[in-house]
Structure formats: structure tokens, C-alpha cells
Amino acid sequence: MRIDILTLFPDTVNAVLHESIIGRAAKKGIVDIHCVQIRDYTENRQNQVDDYPYGGGFGCVMMAQPLKSCLEHVIAQAGEKRRRVIYMSPQGQPYNQETAKRLNRDYDHLVLVCGHYEGVDERFIEACVDEEISLGDFVLTGGEIAAMAVADSVCRLVPGVLADEQCYTGESHWDGLLEYPQYTRPEEWEGRRVPEILLNGDHARVERWRRKQQLLRTRAKRPDLFARFTPADPEDRKLLNEIEKEAGRRQITEPVTYRTAEESDLPAILAIVEDARASLKKHGVDQWQGPYPAAEHFLADMERGECFVVLHGEEISAFFTLSTREEPDYDAITDGKWTEGMRFCVLHRGAVAAAWRSSGMAEALMRCVEEQARAFGLRCIRTDTHKKNKAMQRLLRDSGYRYRGNVLVGAEPGHDPARQAYEKILKK
């Protein structure tokens, strides 16, 4: 790709386009960028490039002759190529990623003309320009910033400029969506944590999370783009259906906190249990389908300081029980094993109120569990769930828990005691 930029300020443009990624690509010969001084092609002693407009008015207009002579020179130098002459103008079509892709795909020589003053003689545009491009509905003092933006966005699509094609195919606007959020070290900064799903090493789940974040971000930040988006495949349609369902759920608008549960919290806890029991039954999960867990279980947990409520503001939105006592049922684990030599706590019971499902509250609950485990002075958390409880299994995996094997728990007579066991080791 060769790009010639016709400008009155070649040193300024060169200083930008011959640095960083584009500059390195130019040094390697992957792209060929030239900034040409229009003033060198004038036909008067004063190197005059502008004059007063016919009909009067403020300012001056760039003359057609220096521009055309400059253009003819760069065309002669470049030779026969698939060429496009573009005038950077506030009257042009708004520039976007599709335009960048088209220019990279259809041409191997771009000539970007930078206007100044009150613009350029219309006859030059009529005679020599193939296309006018605008960065947006605003006016700059010259075309250089716009030309640099076009050159940069086109050059980075040229094979070899970036390390891999995926460097740009997953970015904002490539397929009509904004890019997913990015994070780097440390895992926690000023109280804000990297999403757990990015830390668990499950690449398929990470990719699904990222795609969903693209859809969510575009929907929130650029509804105009989202309205034009057409799902690319069944997975996109599935994600969109999830987003529509979640949109009807409550949103977390205040910090999520937790505290030790009190007896006065029992009605709210039991209401959450009853709703969870009905939901599990609806999905064919033989868990919590008898009298367990009941009021006496939570009252005993409260006496031991093991029951906690999760709060959105002052509202109880979830609960969990975290115990530091031994768990005999976990001793007979099969088809795997626990991490040896670790003191652990056990997440026995936990649920989110129906109004807060699919809102991020379940993930907030799991963060509260980790915080309390650390408060206990422990780094290992163990728990179990029914083999058909896919929602809980997904939450555990997304929260960084690993499947460790199978256990049998003390369930009510006539109910399935088989459970899948999970474990998470918190980082120091």
C-alpha cells in the first residue's frame, strides 16, 4: 500500500506517521507513505498556494494549479496502480471502518489531499478528486488530522503491519460492534477486580463472554450501530436472546455489600429459598426438593456466625452459608481428589432472590464468599452442587472454581444424594 499525502505541513504529518506501529511497517517496506509539500509546485516566486475567493468572503481559497501539479507528480512517481484520490473535506461522506476496509481491499495507492484556509478551488475537486471523506460533522483548520486518521486506519489493515489478523478483526467496528473490555495486571486495582471468567483459562467461555460484552457495549453506547447489527450466526442470536431477557431484570446501581445474618433476616432468606426450590423443580433438579433447607438450619448457622446476607443498599438480595467446620461428606470423594494440605471453608447454601437473577448479583455473591473466606484466614473454598444444576455449575466455573470429583451428601430419603464437588484456591 502506497499513500501520498498532499499537504502544506509535511514535517508534522511525517512525524506522526513514521512513529510507532505504522512507522515500523514503513521501515520494513510493508507500507510506503510520502508527505508531499504542495507549495513546491506553485508557479510564482512567492510560492503562493492560495488567493481571494471570487464573489468575496472571508479568508482565502487554495488554488487549483499547485494541487493539480503536485498530484500529477506523485502519480508519475507511483506508476500504474489501483489508485484513489481523496479530498479530506467536512462535506464528504462520514468515515468508518467499512470505508477503511474498502480502501485497503480495492486500492494499492491512495492520494489524500489536505485542504486549508476556506477550502480548495472547486474545479480541482471536479477534475481530479474521486471521493471526499469527512471524519464527522465538525470542521478542522486543515485536512492533515483527517488524512493521518485515514492513513493509520487503512495501513493497520495491510497484512504484516499488525502481528496477526485477529489484532483488528476483534476490535470496535470491524463487524458493526464495539470491542469488548480489556484488562491487564494487577488483578485488583483500587477495589476493582478483573472479571473472574478471564482468569480461569477456559478459552471457549472467555470468547463467549467477550462476544456478549461486544453486544452489550454496542447496545448501551451506540444504539444506532446496534439497531443496524445483523446476527452473524446462531450463537449471536442466542446471546441476543439472553441480553433481551436480562434487560428486564433489575440492575445493580449501588455497591453490593454483605454482613452476618440476623434472626430478623430469616423471612427474607426463606422467601429466597422457596423461590429457588421452585426454580430447581422447574428445571428438573432434585436439589432442595424436601424440607431442607429450613428455618432451623439457618438459625443454627446464625448462632455459629456462618450465615450471611448480601445487600443491595439495604435490600437483602441473596444469602450464603460459609462454614469452617469439617465436612465428613467430602472425605469420600470419588473420580478425583481435593487439593491436599489446604485448610478450607465450605460454601453450603447460597441463592439469589428471583428479582436479581441474571443481574450480576450471583457473581457479586461469589465475591462476597471469597472476601469472607479471607476474613476467616483461609484460601481454599469447597462446595458441591447437583449434576443437573447447570446454572450453578456455570457460575462456579466462571468464578474460578475447578471440578474435583463426586461426593454423596446427606439428602432427604427419596432424593438424589449425588453431587459434583468444586474447589477454588484464592491467590495470596
C-alpha positions as a Markdown table, in Angstrom:
| # | Residue | x | y | z |
|---|---|---|---|---|
| 1 | Met | 0.0 | 0.0 | 0.0 |
| 2 | Arg | 1.4 | 3.4 | -1.1 |
| 3 | Ile | -0.1 | 6.6 | 0.4 |
| 4 | Asp | 0.8 | 10.1 | -0.7 |
| 5 | Ile | -0.5 | 12.9 | 1.5 |
| 6 | Leu | -0.6 | 16.3 | -0.3 |
| 7 | Thr | -0.1 | 18.9 | 2.5 |
| 8 | Leu | 1.3 | 22.3 | 3.5 |
| 9 | Phe | 2.7 | 20.7 | 6.6 |
| 10 | Pro | 4.6 | 17.5 | 5.6 |
| 11 | Asp | 7.0 | 17.6 | 8.5 |
| 12 | Thr | 4.1 | 17.5 | 11.0 |
| 13 | Val | 2.4 | 14.6 | 9.2 |
| 14 | Asn | 5.7 | 12.7 | 8.8 |
| 15 | Ala | 6.4 | 13.0 | 12.5 |
| 16 | Val | 3.2 | 11.1 | 13.3 |
| 17 | Leu | 3.0 | 8.5 | 10.6 |
| 18 | His | 6.7 | 7.4 | 10.8 |
| 19 | Glu | 6.5 | 6.5 | 14.5 |
| 20 | Ser | 5.1 | 3.5 | 16.4 |
| 21 | Ile | 3.4 | 0.6 | 14.5 |
| 22 | Ile | 2.9 | 2.4 | 11.2 |
| 23 | Gly | 6.4 | 3.8 | 11.3 |
| 24 | Arg | 7.9 | 0.3 | 11.9 |
| 25 | Ala | 5.8 | -1.0 | 9.0 |
| 26 | Ala | 7.1 | 1.8 | 6.8 |
| 27 | Lys | 10.7 | 1.0 | 7.7 |
| 28 | Lys | 10.1 | -2.7 | 6.8 |
| 29 | Gly | 8.6 | -1.6 | 3.4 |
| 30 | Ile | 5.2 | -3.1 | 4.2 |
| 31 | Val | 3.6 | 0.3 | 3.6 |
| 32 | Asp | 5.0 | 3.3 | 1.7 |
| 33 | Ile | 4.0 | 6.7 | 3.0 |
| 34 | His | 5.0 | 10.0 | 1.4 |
| 35 | Cys | 4.1 | 13.5 | 2.6 |
| 36 | Val | 4.4 | 16.0 | -0.3 |
| 37 | Gln | 4.7 | 19.7 | 0.1 |
| 38 | Ile | 2.1 | 21.4 | -2.1 |
| 39 | Arg | 3.9 | 24.7 | -2.0 |
| 40 | Asp | 6.8 | 23.2 | -4.1 |
| 41 | Tyr | 4.5 | 23.0 | -7.1 |
| 42 | Thr | 3.5 | 26.7 | -7.4 |
| 43 | Glu | 4.3 | 28.7 | -10.5 |
| 44 | Asn | 5.1 | 32.1 | -8.9 |
| 45 | Arg | 8.1 | 33.4 | -7.0 |
| 46 | Gln | 6.2 | 33.7 | -3.7 |
| 47 | Asn | 5.3 | 30.0 | -3.7 |
| 48 | Gln | 1.7 | 31.2 | -3.3 |
| 49 | Val | -0.9 | 28.4 | -2.9 |
| 50 | Asp | -4.0 | 30.5 | -2.1 |
| 51 | Asp | -5.9 | 33.5 | -3.3 |
| 52 | Tyr | -9.0 | 35.5 | -2.5 |
| 53 | Pro | -12.4 | 33.9 | -3.4 |
| 54 | Tyr | -14.4 | 35.2 | -6.3 |
| 55 | Gly | -17.6 | 36.8 | -5.1 |
| 56 | Gly | -16.0 | 38.0 | -1.9 |
| 57 | Gly | -16.0 | 36.5 | 1.5 |
| 58 | Phe | -13.7 | 35.8 | 4.4 |
| 59 | Gly | -10.3 | 34.1 | 4.1 |
| 60 | Cys | -8.6 | 32.6 | 1.0 |
| 61 | Val | -9.0 | 29.5 | -1.1 |
| 62 | Met | -6.3 | 27.1 | -2.2 |
| 63 | Met | -5.6 | 27.4 | -5.9 |
| 64 | Ala | -6.2 | 24.5 | -8.3 |
| 65 | Gln | -2.9 | 24.7 | -10.2 |
| 66 | Pro | -0.4 | 23.8 | -7.3 |
| 67 | Leu | -2.7 | 21.0 | -6.2 |
| 68 | Lys | -3.0 | 19.5 | -9.7 |
| 69 | Ser | 0.7 | 19.8 | -10.4 |
| 70 | Cys | 1.5 | 18.1 | -7.1 |
| 71 | Leu | -1.0 | 15.4 | -7.9 |
| 72 | Glu | 0.5 | 14.8 | -11.3 |
| 73 | His | 3.9 | 14.5 | -9.8 |
| 74 | Val | 3.0 | 11.8 | -7.3 |
| 75 | Ile | 1.0 | 9.8 | -9.9 |
| 76 | Ala | 4.0 | 9.8 | -12.2 |
| 77 | Gln | 6.3 | 8.6 | -9.4 |
| 78 | Ala | 3.9 | 5.9 | -8.3 |
| 79 | Gly | 3.2 | 4.5 | -11.8 |
| 80 | Glu | 0.3 | 2.3 | -12.8 |
| 81 | Lys | -1.6 | 1.3 | -9.7 |
| 82 | Arg | -5.2 | 0.9 | -8.4 |
| 83 | Arg | -5.5 | 4.5 | -7.3 |
| 84 | Arg | -8.0 | 6.6 | -5.4 |
| 85 | Val | -7.7 | 10.4 | -5.0 |
| 86 | Ile | -9.4 | 11.5 | -1.8 |
| 87 | Tyr | -10.1 | 15.0 | -0.6 |
| 88 | Met | -10.4 | 15.4 | 3.1 |
| 89 | Ser | -13.5 | 17.6 | 3.5 |
| 90 | Pro | -16.2 | 18.3 | 6.0 |
| 91 | Gln | -18.6 | 17.9 | 3.1 |
| 92 | Gly | -17.5 | 14.3 | 2.4 |
| 93 | Gln | -19.1 | 11.0 | 3.4 |
| 94 | Pro | -18.5 | 10.2 | 7.1 |
| 95 | Tyr | -15.6 | 7.9 | 7.5 |
| 96 | Asn | -16.0 | 4.5 | 9.2 |
| 97 | Gln | -14.4 | 1.0 | 9.4 |
| 98 | Glu | -16.2 | -0.2 | 6.3 |
| 99 | Thr | -14.6 | 2.6 | 4.3 |
| 100 | Ala | -11.2 | 1.7 | 5.7 |
| 101 | Lys | -11.7 | -1.9 | 4.7 |
| 102 | Arg | -12.9 | -0.9 | 1.2 |
| 103 | Leu | -9.9 | 1.4 | 0.6 |
| 104 | Asn | -7.5 | -1.3 | 1.7 |
| 105 | Arg | -9.2 | -4.0 | -0.3 |
| 106 | Asp | -9.8 | -2.1 | -3.6 |
| 107 | Tyr | -6.7 | 0.1 | -4.0 |
| 108 | Asp | -2.9 | 0.0 | -3.6 |
| 109 | His | -2.3 | 3.7 | -4.0 |
| 110 | Leu | -4.2 | 6.4 | -2.0 |
| 111 | Val | -3.6 | 10.1 | -2.6 |
| 112 | Leu | -5.0 | 12.1 | 0.4 |
| 113 | Val | -5.4 | 15.8 | -0.3 |
| 114 | Cys | -5.4 | 18.2 | 2.7 |
| 115 | Gly | -7.2 | 21.4 | 2.2 |
| 116 | His | -6.6 | 24.6 | 4.3 |
| 117 | Tyr | -7.9 | 28.1 | 4.7 |
| 118 | Glu | -11.5 | 28.3 | 3.3 |
| 119 | Gly | -11.1 | 25.1 | 1.2 |
| 120 | Val | -9.9 | 24.4 | -2.3 |
| 121 | Asp | -10.9 | 25.6 | -5.8 |
| 122 | Glu | -14.0 | 23.6 | -6.7 |
| 123 | Arg | -12.6 | 23.0 | -10.2 |
| 124 | Phe | -9.7 | 20.9 | -8.8 |
| 125 | Ile | -12.3 | 18.7 | -7.0 |
| 126 | Glu | -14.4 | 18.3 | -10.1 |
| 127 | Ala | -11.4 | 17.5 | -12.3 |
| 128 | Cys | -9.1 | 15.4 | -10.0 |
| 129 | Val | -10.9 | 14.0 | -6.9 |
| 130 | Asp | -12.5 | 10.6 | -6.9 |
| 131 | Glu | -14.0 | 10.8 | -3.4 |
| 132 | Glu | -14.5 | 13.2 | -0.5 |
| 133 | Ile | -14.2 | 11.9 | 3.1 |
| 134 | Ser | -15.1 | 13.5 | 6.4 |
| 135 | Leu | -14.2 | 12.4 | 9.9 |
| 136 | Gly | -17.5 | 13.7 | 11.2 |
| 137 | Asp | -19.9 | 16.6 | 11.4 |
| 138 | Phe | -17.3 | 19.2 | 12.5 |
| 139 | Val | -14.7 | 21.4 | 10.9 |
| 140 | Leu | -10.9 | 21.3 | 11.4 |
| 141 | Thr | -8.5 | 24.0 | 10.4 |
| 142 | Gly | -6.9 | 21.7 | 7.9 |
| 143 | Gly | -7.1 | 18.2 | 6.4 |
| 144 | Glu | -3.9 | 16.8 | 8.0 |
| 145 | Ile | -5.5 | 15.3 | 11.1 |
| 146 | Ala | -8.2 | 13.6 | 9.0 |
| 147 | Ala | -5.6 | 12.4 | 6.5 |
| 148 | Met | -3.5 | 10.9 | 9.3 |
| 149 | Ala | -6.5 | 9.1 | 10.7 |
| 150 | Val | -7.4 | 7.6 | 7.3 |
| 151 | Ala | -3.8 | 6.6 | 6.6 |
| 152 | Asp | -3.4 | 5.0 | 10.0 |
| 153 | Ser | -6.7 | 3.1 | 9.9 |
| 154 | Val | -6.1 | 1.8 | 6.4 |
| 155 | Cys | -2.4 | 0.9 | 6.9 |
| 156 | Arg | -3.1 | -1.2 | 10.0 |
| 157 | Leu | -5.3 | -3.5 | 7.8 |
| 158 | Val | -2.4 | -4.2 | 5.5 |
| 159 | Pro | -1.1 | -7.8 | 6.1 |
| 160 | Gly | 2.1 | -7.7 | 8.1 |
| 161 | Val | 1.5 | -4.3 | 9.8 |
| 162 | Leu | 0.0 | -5.9 | 12.9 |
| 163 | Ala | 1.2 | -9.2 | 14.3 |
| 164 | Asp | -2.0 | -11.1 | 13.5 |
| 165 | Glu | -5.3 | -10.6 | 11.7 |
| 166 | Gln | -7.1 | -11.1 | 15.0 |
| 167 | Cys | -5.5 | -7.8 | 16.2 |
| 168 | Tyr | -8.1 | -5.9 | 14.2 |
| 169 | Thr | -10.9 | -8.4 | 13.4 |
| 170 | Gly | -12.0 | -8.3 | 17.1 |
| 171 | Glu | -11.8 | -4.6 | 17.5 |
| 172 | Ser | -14.5 | -2.0 | 17.6 |
| 173 | His | -16.5 | -1.5 | 14.3 |
| 174 | Trp | -14.9 | -4.5 | 12.5 |
| 175 | Asp | -18.3 | -6.3 | 12.2 |
| 176 | Gly | -20.5 | -3.4 | 13.3 |
| 177 | Leu | -20.0 | -3.9 | 17.1 |
| 178 | Leu | -17.8 | -2.2 | 19.7 |
| 179 | Glu | -14.9 | -4.0 | 21.2 |
| 180 | Tyr | -15.1 | -5.9 | 24.5 |
| 181 | Pro | -13.5 | -4.5 | 27.6 |
| 182 | Gln | -9.8 | -5.2 | 28.1 |
| 183 | Tyr | -7.8 | -5.7 | 31.4 |
| 184 | Thr | -4.2 | -6.1 | 32.4 |
| 185 | Arg | -2.3 | -6.6 | 35.7 |
| 186 | Pro | -2.9 | -6.3 | 38.6 |
| 187 | Glu | -6.0 | -8.4 | 39.1 |
| 188 | Glu | -7.4 | -5.8 | 41.6 |
| 189 | Trp | -6.9 | -2.1 | 41.2 |
| 190 | Glu | -8.4 | 0.5 | 43.6 |
| 191 | Gly | -11.1 | -2.1 | 44.6 |
| 192 | Arg | -12.0 | -3.0 | 41.0 |
| 193 | Arg | -11.3 | -6.6 | 40.1 |
| 194 | Val | -10.7 | -8.2 | 36.7 |
| 195 | Pro | -13.8 | -10.4 | 35.8 |
| 196 | Glu | -13.2 | -13.9 | 37.1 |
| 197 | Ile | -14.0 | -15.5 | 33.8 |
| 198 | Leu | -10.9 | -14.0 | 32.3 |
| 199 | Leu | -8.7 | -15.7 | 34.9 |
| 200 | Asn | -10.0 | -19.3 | 34.7 |
| 201 | Gly | -8.2 | -20.4 | 31.5 |
| 202 | Asp | -11.4 | -21.6 | 29.7 |
| 203 | His | -10.9 | -20.1 | 26.3 |
| 204 | Ala | -14.2 | -21.0 | 24.9 |
| 205 | Arg | -16.1 | -19.4 | 27.8 |
| 206 | Val | -13.8 | -16.3 | 27.5 |
| 207 | Glu | -14.6 | -15.9 | 23.8 |
| 208 | Arg | -18.4 | -16.2 | 24.5 |
| 209 | Trp | -18.1 | -13.7 | 27.3 |
| 210 | Arg | -16.2 | -11.3 | 25.0 |
| 211 | Arg | -18.8 | -11.6 | 22.3 |
| 212 | Lys | -21.6 | -10.9 | 24.7 |
| 213 | Gln | -19.8 | -7.9 | 26.0 |
| 214 | Gln | -19.5 | -6.6 | 22.5 |
| 215 | Leu | -23.2 | -6.8 | 22.1 |
| 216 | Leu | -23.9 | -5.3 | 25.5 |
| 217 | Arg | -21.5 | -2.4 | 24.9 |
| 218 | Thr | -22.8 | -1.6 | 21.5 |
| 219 | Arg | -26.4 | -1.7 | 22.8 |
| 220 | Ala | -25.5 | 0.7 | 25.6 |
| 221 | Lys | -23.0 | 3.1 | 24.0 |
| 222 | Arg | -24.1 | 3.0 | 20.3 |
| 223 | Pro | -27.7 | 2.1 | 19.9 |
| 224 | Asp | -27.5 | 3.4 | 16.3 |
| 225 | Leu | -25.0 | 0.7 | 15.5 |
| 226 | Phe | -26.8 | -1.9 | 17.5 |
| 227 | Ala | -30.1 | -1.2 | 15.5 |
| 228 | Arg | -28.2 | -2.0 | 12.3 |
| 229 | Phe | -26.5 | -5.1 | 13.5 |
| 230 | Thr | -27.5 | -8.4 | 12.0 |
| 231 | Pro | -26.6 | -11.6 | 13.9 |
| 232 | Ala | -23.8 | -13.5 | 12.1 |
| 233 | Asp | -24.7 | -17.0 | 13.4 |
| 234 | Pro | -27.0 | -18.9 | 15.8 |
| 235 | Glu | -24.7 | -18.2 | 18.7 |
| 236 | Asp | -25.1 | -14.4 | 18.2 |
| 237 | Arg | -28.9 | -14.9 | 18.2 |
| 238 | Lys | -28.7 | -16.9 | 21.4 |
| 239 | Leu | -26.6 | -14.2 | 23.0 |
| 240 | Leu | -29.1 | -11.5 | 21.9 |
| 241 | Asn | -31.9 | -13.5 | 23.4 |
| 242 | Glu | -30.0 | -13.7 | 26.7 |
| 243 | Ile | -29.5 | -10.0 | 26.6 |
| 244 | Glu | -33.2 | -9.3 | 26.0 |
| 245 | Lys | -34.2 | -11.5 | 28.9 |
| 246 | Glu | -31.6 | -9.8 | 31.2 |
| 247 | Ala | -32.7 | -6.4 | 30.1 |
| 248 | Gly | -35.9 | -6.9 | 32.0 |
| 249 | Arg | -34.1 | -7.8 | 35.2 |
| 250 | Arg | -33.1 | -5.3 | 37.9 |
| 251 | Gln | -29.8 | -3.5 | 37.5 |
| 252 | Ile | -27.1 | -3.2 | 40.2 |
| 253 | Thr | -27.0 | 0.5 | 40.9 |
| 254 | Glu | -25.4 | 0.6 | 44.3 |
| 255 | Pro | -22.4 | -1.1 | 45.9 |
| 256 | Val | -23.1 | -4.7 | 46.8 |
| 257 | Thr | -22.1 | -5.5 | 50.5 |
| 258 | Tyr | -22.7 | -8.3 | 52.9 |
| 259 | Arg | -23.0 | -8.8 | 56.6 |
| 260 | Thr | -23.6 | -11.6 | 59.2 |
| 261 | Ala | -27.3 | -12.6 | 59.1 |
| 262 | Glu | -29.6 | -11.9 | 62.0 |
| 263 | Glu | -32.8 | -13.7 | 63.1 |
| 264 | Ser | -34.8 | -10.8 | 61.7 |
| 265 | Asp | -33.4 | -11.6 | 58.2 |
| 266 | Leu | -34.9 | -15.1 | 58.3 |
| 267 | Pro | -38.2 | -14.3 | 56.4 |
| 268 | Ala | -36.3 | -12.8 | 53.6 |
| 269 | Ile | -33.9 | -15.8 | 53.5 |
| 270 | Leu | -36.7 | -18.3 | 53.5 |
| 271 | Ala | -38.5 | -16.4 | 50.7 |
| 272 | Ile | -35.4 | -16.7 | 48.6 |
| 273 | Val | -35.2 | -20.4 | 49.4 |
| 274 | Glu | -38.8 | -21.1 | 48.4 |
| 275 | Asp | -38.3 | -19.4 | 45.1 |
| 276 | Ala | -35.0 | -21.2 | 44.4 |
| 277 | Arg | -36.8 | -24.5 | 45.3 |
| 278 | Ala | -39.5 | -23.8 | 42.7 |
| 279 | Ser | -36.9 | -22.9 | 40.1 |
| 280 | Leu | -34.9 | -26.0 | 40.7 |
| 281 | Lys | -38.0 | -28.2 | 40.4 |
| 282 | Lys | -39.0 | -26.4 | 37.1 |
| 283 | His | -35.6 | -27.3 | 35.7 |
| 284 | Gly | -35.7 | -30.9 | 36.8 |
| 285 | Val | -33.0 | -30.6 | 39.5 |
| 286 | Asp | -33.6 | -32.9 | 42.5 |
| 287 | Gln | -32.0 | -30.5 | 45.0 |
| 288 | Trp | -33.7 | -28.7 | 47.9 |
| 289 | Gln | -36.9 | -30.6 | 47.0 |
| 290 | Gly | -37.6 | -31.7 | 50.5 |
| 291 | Pro | -37.8 | -29.7 | 53.7 |
| 292 | Tyr | -34.1 | -28.9 | 53.6 |
| 293 | Pro | -33.0 | -26.1 | 54.0 |
| 294 | Ala | -35.4 | -25.0 | 56.6 |
| 295 | Ala | -35.6 | -22.3 | 59.3 |
| 296 | Glu | -33.7 | -24.4 | 61.9 |
| 297 | His | -30.8 | -24.8 | 59.6 |
| 298 | Phe | -30.4 | -21.1 | 59.1 |
| 299 | Leu | -30.9 | -20.3 | 62.8 |
| 300 | Ala | -28.1 | -22.8 | 63.7 |
| 301 | Asp | -25.9 | -21.2 | 61.0 |
| 302 | Met | -26.6 | -17.8 | 62.5 |
| 303 | Glu | -25.7 | -18.9 | 66.0 |
| 304 | Arg | -22.3 | -20.1 | 64.7 |
| 305 | Gly | -21.8 | -16.9 | 62.7 |
| 306 | Glu | -21.8 | -18.8 | 59.4 |
| 307 | Cys | -24.9 | -17.3 | 57.7 |
| 308 | Phe | -24.5 | -14.1 | 55.7 |
| 309 | Val | -26.9 | -11.8 | 53.7 |
| 310 | Val | -25.9 | -10.0 | 50.6 |
| 311 | Leu | -27.2 | -6.4 | 50.3 |
| 312 | His | -28.0 | -4.0 | 47.5 |
| 313 | Gly | -28.3 | -0.9 | 49.5 |
| 314 | Glu | -30.4 | -2.0 | 52.4 |
| 315 | Glu | -32.3 | -4.7 | 50.5 |
| 316 | Ile | -31.4 | -8.4 | 51.0 |
| 317 | Ser | -30.8 | -9.7 | 47.5 |
| 318 | Ala | -29.0 | -13.0 | 48.3 |
| 319 | Phe | -27.6 | -15.1 | 51.1 |
| 320 | Phe | -24.9 | -17.7 | 51.7 |
| 321 | Thr | -23.6 | -20.0 | 54.4 |
| 322 | Leu | -19.9 | -20.4 | 54.8 |
| 323 | Ser | -18.6 | -22.8 | 57.3 |
| 324 | Thr | -15.1 | -23.5 | 58.7 |
| 325 | Arg | -16.2 | -26.8 | 60.2 |
| 326 | Glu | -15.1 | -30.2 | 58.9 |
| 327 | Glu | -17.4 | -31.7 | 56.2 |
| 328 | Pro | -17.5 | -35.5 | 56.6 |
| 329 | Asp | -19.3 | -36.0 | 53.3 |
| 330 | Tyr | -16.3 | -34.6 | 51.4 |
| 331 | Asp | -13.9 | -37.2 | 52.8 |
| 332 | Ala | -15.2 | -39.9 | 50.5 |
| 333 | Ile | -14.7 | -38.0 | 47.2 |
| 334 | Thr | -14.6 | -40.2 | 44.1 |
| 335 | Asp | -13.4 | -39.8 | 40.5 |
| 336 | Gly | -10.9 | -37.2 | 41.6 |
| 337 | Lys | -9.4 | -35.6 | 44.7 |
| 338 | Trp | -9.2 | -32.4 | 46.7 |
| 339 | Thr | -6.1 | -30.3 | 46.9 |
| 340 | Glu | -4.0 | -31.7 | 49.7 |
| 341 | Gly | -2.7 | -29.9 | 52.7 |
| 342 | Met | -5.2 | -27.0 | 52.5 |
| 343 | Arg | -7.3 | -25.7 | 55.3 |
| 344 | Phe | -10.7 | -24.9 | 53.8 |
| 345 | Cys | -14.2 | -23.5 | 54.3 |
| 346 | Val | -17.3 | -24.8 | 52.8 |
| 347 | Leu | -20.0 | -23.0 | 50.9 |
| 348 | His | -23.0 | -24.9 | 52.0 |
| 349 | Arg | -26.0 | -22.9 | 50.9 |
| 350 | Gly | -26.5 | -19.9 | 48.7 |
| 351 | Ala | -29.1 | -18.4 | 46.5 |
| 352 | Val | -30.1 | -15.1 | 44.8 |
| 353 | Ala | -33.6 | -13.5 | 45.0 |
| 354 | Ala | -35.6 | -14.0 | 41.9 |
| 355 | Ala | -35.7 | -10.3 | 41.2 |
| 356 | Trp | -31.9 | -10.2 | 41.0 |
| 357 | Arg | -31.3 | -13.2 | 38.7 |
| 358 | Ser | -29.2 | -12.6 | 35.6 |
| 359 | Ser | -28.2 | -9.2 | 37.0 |
| 360 | Gly | -24.7 | -9.9 | 38.1 |
| 361 | Met | -25.8 | -10.4 | 41.7 |
| 362 | Ala | -24.8 | -14.1 | 41.7 |
| 363 | Glu | -21.3 | -13.1 | 40.7 |
| 364 | Ala | -21.3 | -10.5 | 43.5 |
| 365 | Leu | -22.4 | -13.2 | 45.9 |
| 366 | Met | -19.4 | -15.3 | 44.9 |
| 367 | Arg | -17.1 | -12.3 | 45.5 |
| 368 | Cys | -18.6 | -11.9 | 49.0 |
| 369 | Val | -17.9 | -15.5 | 49.7 |
| 370 | Glu | -14.2 | -15.0 | 48.8 |
| 371 | Glu | -14.0 | -11.9 | 51.0 |
| 372 | Gln | -15.4 | -13.8 | 53.9 |
| 373 | Ala | -13.1 | -16.8 | 53.3 |
| 374 | Arg | -10.1 | -14.4 | 53.6 |
| 375 | Ala | -11.7 | -12.9 | 56.7 |
| 376 | Phe | -11.6 | -16.4 | 58.1 |
| 377 | Gly | -7.9 | -16.6 | 57.3 |
| 378 | Leu | -8.5 | -19.3 | 54.6 |
| 379 | Arg | -7.6 | -19.5 | 50.9 |
| 380 | Cys | -9.4 | -22.7 | 50.0 |
| 381 | Ile | -13.2 | -22.8 | 49.3 |
| 382 | Arg | -15.1 | -26.1 | 48.7 |
| 383 | Thr | -18.6 | -26.6 | 47.6 |
| 384 | Asp | -20.9 | -29.1 | 45.8 |
| 385 | Thr | -23.9 | -28.9 | 43.5 |
| 386 | His | -26.3 | -31.3 | 41.8 |
| 387 | Lys | -25.2 | -32.7 | 38.4 |
| 388 | Lys | -28.2 | -31.2 | 36.8 |
| 389 | Asn | -27.8 | -27.8 | 38.3 |
| 390 | Lys | -26.2 | -26.3 | 35.2 |
| 391 | Ala | -26.7 | -22.7 | 36.3 |
| 392 | Met | -24.7 | -23.3 | 39.5 |
| 393 | Gln | -22.0 | -25.2 | 37.7 |
| 394 | Arg | -21.6 | -22.4 | 35.2 |
| 395 | Leu | -21.4 | -19.8 | 38.0 |
| 396 | Leu | -18.7 | -21.9 | 39.8 |
| 397 | Arg | -16.6 | -22.3 | 36.6 |
| 398 | Asp | -17.0 | -18.6 | 35.7 |
| 399 | Ser | -15.9 | -17.8 | 39.3 |
| 400 | Gly | -12.7 | -19.8 | 39.0 |
| 401 | Tyr | -13.8 | -23.0 | 40.7 |
| 402 | Arg | -12.5 | -26.3 | 39.5 |
| 403 | Tyr | -14.4 | -29.6 | 39.3 |
| 404 | Arg | -12.6 | -32.0 | 41.7 |
| 405 | Gly | -14.8 | -35.2 | 41.6 |
| 406 | Asn | -18.1 | -36.5 | 43.1 |
| 407 | Val | -19.4 | -36.8 | 46.6 |
| 408 | Leu | -22.6 | -38.1 | 48.3 |
| 409 | Val | -24.3 | -35.8 | 50.7 |
| 410 | Gly | -26.9 | -36.4 | 53.4 |
| 411 | Ala | -30.1 | -35.7 | 51.4 |
| 412 | Glu | -33.7 | -36.4 | 52.4 |
| 413 | Pro | -34.9 | -40.0 | 51.8 |
| 414 | Gly | -36.1 | -40.5 | 48.3 |
| 415 | His | -33.9 | -37.7 | 46.9 |
| 416 | Asp | -30.7 | -37.9 | 44.9 |
| 417 | Pro | -27.6 | -37.5 | 47.1 |
| 418 | Ala | -25.1 | -37.4 | 44.3 |
| 419 | Arg | -23.2 | -34.1 | 43.9 |
| 420 | Gln | -20.4 | -32.7 | 41.9 |
| 421 | Ala | -17.6 | -31.2 | 44.0 |
| 422 | Tyr | -15.8 | -28.0 | 43.3 |
| 423 | Glu | -12.9 | -26.1 | 44.8 |
| 424 | Lys | -11.2 | -22.8 | 44.5 |
| 425 | Ile | -7.8 | -21.7 | 45.8 |
| 426 | Leu | -7.6 | -18.0 | 46.4 |
| 427 | Lys | -4.4 | -16.2 | 45.4 |
| 428 | Lys | -2.2 | -14.8 | 48.2 |
